[in-house]
Amino acid sequence: MNKVIGAVLIIASLAIAYIGITKISQSTESVSFLGIKIEASDNSGKTEGFLFLGLAVALFAGGIYTLNRTKS
């Protein structure tokens, strides 16, 4: 049972990490107009993306801990 929980935590962490990376990359847009590059950045989107990445790291660590605990 604990192996299943550990595997689910690791898979969930990968999905959440993907969402976080996507949010970070989509929070910055640039447009080239008449040879001038204009960039716009959404700081709240970046913050939310980094929070997702932090949650993903915590879930991944929990999954690894759960899998290692079941081995002993």
Beta strands, then each sheet from edge to edge (+ up, - down):
strand 1: 28-33
strand 2: 36-41
sheet 1: 1+ 2-
end
